[in-house]
Amino acid sequence: MGKLLEVVNLRKRFEMHILNEKEIHALEQVSFNVDEGEIVGLTGKTGSGKSTLMKCIHRTYLASSGQILYTNGQGQTIDLAAASEHEVIRLRRSEMTYCSQFLEVIPRVPAVDVVASGLVARGRSIEEGRSDASSCFERLSLPKELWDAYPSTFSGGEQQRVNIARAMISRPRFLLVDEPTASLDIRTKDAVIDMLIELKNTGTSIILITHDGHTLRRMADRSLHLEDGRLKEVVYA
């Protein structure tokens, strides 16, 4: 397997304009690689820089310095820290997906259509999208009466299942996922883990943030530990 991602000396600083331009050093000289078909866990205390690192890779945040070298499906290397917005959007549409902890959806769109939209955007019919979404919901034990309901009315755990289904349904080449099993019971947690491992086995590379030891032990090929914005420890599974 080849290298999918190489992060080189990544730094991220935030300027706090309301605090007399105070600088927050969120990431400092972070370097690591991710191979094709590999699951890498990110660990560390709250505030250690895990979500910031993931958002820099997804380009939700623009890195202050360093490189984020991504090899796309055509074998071209793109520096996500310097790429144009157009290039980043194209990658997000075609092969890179970010799944946050929180579900953000348009009001009054049924859950099944929220999830199906990822496939429809990539050329599949709405019927195929809904069929695949329904299959995901079955595996995640989302009650059938909720499939046509609005996710804004769901509990936190129900919204999380919709969120992870939406992220996985299009089988992205590269998946960034933040706390996918938080707030889930052990049965649903294992269903999510099984589905993510199935993605890995078809070639998807995954970066995973989790505080859950069970999830980390079952999924991660290796773990990277962040402390105060620095990569302090590399733990292999």
N, C-alpha and C positions, 0 to 999 in steps of 0.2 A: 504493500500500500504506500502511496505517496503522501507528501506533506500537503495538508489543506490550508493551514494557517500558521504564520510565523509572526509573533508579536516581539518587537525589538525596541528595548529601552523606552517603553511607553511612559509618558508623564501626563497627568491631568491636574490642572489647577483651576480653582474657581475664585473669581474676584467678587467679594462681597461689597457691592456698592453702598449698601445701607450701613455698613460698618467701616466707614472711612477707607474703602478700597482694600480691606484686609484680604489676604490670600489664603485659601485653604488648599493644602497640598494633598489631593485625594489619591493620586497614584505617583509612584517614584520609581523609575528605571525598571519597569516590569518587562520581563522577557520569558517567552515560552513558545512551544510548538503544539499543534494539534494535527494528528494524522487523519487520513481518510478512514471513515468507519470506526473512529475512536470516541469513547465517552470520557470526558475530562471533568472531574468534579472540582468546584471552587468552594473552599471552606474559609472560615474566619468569623470573628465576632461582628456584630452589627456595627457598621461604620468603618469596617476595615478596607472597603474599596471594591467589594465583589460586584455590586450592581453597577457601580461606575465603570468598572472594567468591561462588563458585558455591554453597557450602553455605548462605550467607545467603540467596541468591535462592531456593533450594529449601526454605529454612526448617529445614534440619538444624541450623543455628546461628541463634540469635535475634540480630539486629543490636542494637548498643548504642544507636545513634541513626540518624536519616535515614529515607528512604522508599524502598520498592521497589514501584513502582506498576505492576501487571500488569493489562492489559485482557483479560478472558476472552472466550470465544466468543460470549457474549451481549451484548458491548459494555460490560460493567460494569467499572469500575476498582476493583481491590482492592489495598490496601497490604499486601504480604506481610510487612512488618516489624511490622505491628500486627494482622494478621488472626488470628481464632481458630483453634485447632487443627482444629476441624471444617471450617472453610473451606479450610484448607491441604490436609487429607486429601482433601477432595472434588476439589480441583484436581489433585492427584496422581493420583487415580483416573481423572479424565476427560480431562485435556489436558496435564499437565506431567510429564515423566519425567526422572529423574536417573540417569546411567550413570557409576558410579565406575570406578576403575582395577581394582577387585578384585571377583570374583564371590562373592556371599554367597547360598548356597542351603541348603534343607533337605536333610539327608543322605538318600541312597537314593531320590531322585527323579530319573528319567531326564532327560537333557539335553533331549530333545524336549518333555517335559512342563514343564520349567522355562521354556522359551521360550513354549510354547503358553499358559501360565497368564495372560500379559498380555492375550491375546485373550479367553480364557474369562471373565476378570474383567469384561470389557466386553460380555458377553452372547453371544459366539460359542460354537459347540459345540466339544467337545474334538476331534472329528474335523477340523473346519476349522482349529483351532489347530495341531494336529499337522501338517496338510498345509502350512500356511504356514511353520511352523517348519522343516520338512524342506526347503522351497524356499530359506529363508535359509541353512541349513547347506550346501546344494549350492553356492550362490554364494560362500560363505565357505570352501569346500574343507575342511570338517570331515569326516573319514572317516566313511563310513556306519556302520561298526561301532561308532562312538561315540554314535550318536544315541540308542540305548536304554541307554547306560551312564551311570554316575553322574559328574557333573562334578567332584566332590571328588577323583577319581582322575586327572583330566586334567593335562596340562602347563600352564604359564602361558599360552602362546599359544593353546592349545585352550580354556581357560577364558575367555580374553578374547573369543574368537569367540562363545561362548555368551552372554556378557554383552552384547555389542553387538547380537546378534540379539534378545535379550530386550527391549532398550531400543527397538529400531526397529520391531518387529513390529506394534505397535498404532498406528503412525503418529501419534505425539503431536503436538499443536499446537505445543508448546514442548519442546525437548530440550536438556538440559544434559549434556555429555559430556566426561569427563576422560581425556585420553590414549587415544583410541580405537584408535590404530594402533601403539602401543608394543609391542615384542616380536613383531611380525608381519613375515613376509617381504614383499618388494615386491609380489608378485602378490596376496596376501591384503590387504595394505594398500590397494592400488588398488581392490579389490572393496568394502572398507568405505567408502572415499571415494565411490565411485560410488553406493552405496546411500544414503549420507547426502545426496549432492547430489540424488538422486531424491526424497528426503523434502522437501528444500528446494523443489524444483520443484512439489511438491503443496501448498506453503504452510507447511510447518513452519519455525519459527524455531529457530536452533541457536546456543548458546554453546559454544565448543570450546576446551579447554585442550590445547595440544600444544607439545612442544619440537622437533617434526619439521618442517623447512622444506618438505619435499615435500608433506606433508599441508596445511600452512598455505597454500602457494601454490595448490594445486589447489582448496581448499575455501572459504577465507575471503573474504568481500566486503570486510572491513576487519579490522584487528587493533588491539587495545588492549594497551598495555604497562604492566605494574605493576612498581613498584620500591619496596621498603620500605613496602608497603601503600598507596602513592599511585599514581594514574594519571598517569604521566609523559609518555606519548607515545601519539598516535593515528596508526597507520600504515594507510593505505588500500591495498588490493590493486590 
